[in-house]
Amino acid sequence: MTTFPAGTFTPAPGRGRIARMLTAHVRTEALLTLRNSEQILLTLLIPLALLIGLTLLDVFDVPEPRVDSVAPRIFALAVMSSAFTGQAIALGFDRRYGVLKRLAATALPRWLLVSGRTIAGLVVVVVQLVVLGVVAVVLGWSPSPAGIGWAVLLVVVGTLAFGALGVLLGGALKAEVVLALANIVWFVLLLAGGIAVPAASMPGALGDIVGYLPSGALAEGMRTALVDGAVPGWPVFAVLAVWGAAAGLLAVRTTRLS
């Protein structure tokens, strides 16, 4: 009969390595988002339909070639859809179903929970932009190579800013309220937040106000980088940073586990 040294089968419980826990958490969050048909509709199918529709149909008066003007704004919409609306709704229902309470009871520290959701949001945004970028290229999109690096930086900053706003909304209100309010805000920002209609095309002071919204700043920055090939002005980054920092600080105080 085979014998084993004493202590061979003694349990040795303990927290896993931080990198492994973070990777597992990011993978889980990203897969849950990508497998959710409602999230896919909001974060990918609607931006894809708008990209194709606004490029092929003369709905708004935009400079030619239309796809070059439309694509950067749809990229901004994709970031907002995933990082803000999708994040807020997912967080609201995670609280409702007790997911956050269960995760908080595990060995995952809270900062890792937040980091995991944030990185997962970036992963989803990358998937969105790759799909949208391929379709845009098929439609004839030719971005300025000089601005691609700045566009990538804007995507990261914009995702963090909208993600903080999503956590602020989804972490404080009931799931049903979050669902309704997040979709209303998404629709309003799409039409009047500088995405579908450029701030420069809006009448009077409304255009100036839109420039101080995160949606307007991100859309204008993406246009400057990808169409003009220029460096987005510092106010674009300042607006996104201020919104993100303010939302993050408020979220720390107001986010609840249930």
Buried (B, 14 or more C-beta within 10 A) or exposed (E): EEEEEEEEEEEEEEEEEEEEBBEEBBBEBBEBBBEBEEBBEBBBEBBBEBBBEBBEEEEBEBEEBBBBBBBBBBBBBBBBBBBBBBBBBBBBBBBBEEBBEEBEEEEBEEEBBBBBBBBBBBBBBBBBBEBBBEBBEEBEBEBBEEBEEBBEBBBEBBBBBBBBBBBBBBBBBEBEEBBEBBBEBBEEBBEBBBBBBBBEEBEEEEBEBBBBBBBBBBBBBBBBBBBEBBBBEEEBBEBBBBBBEBBBEBBEEEBEBE
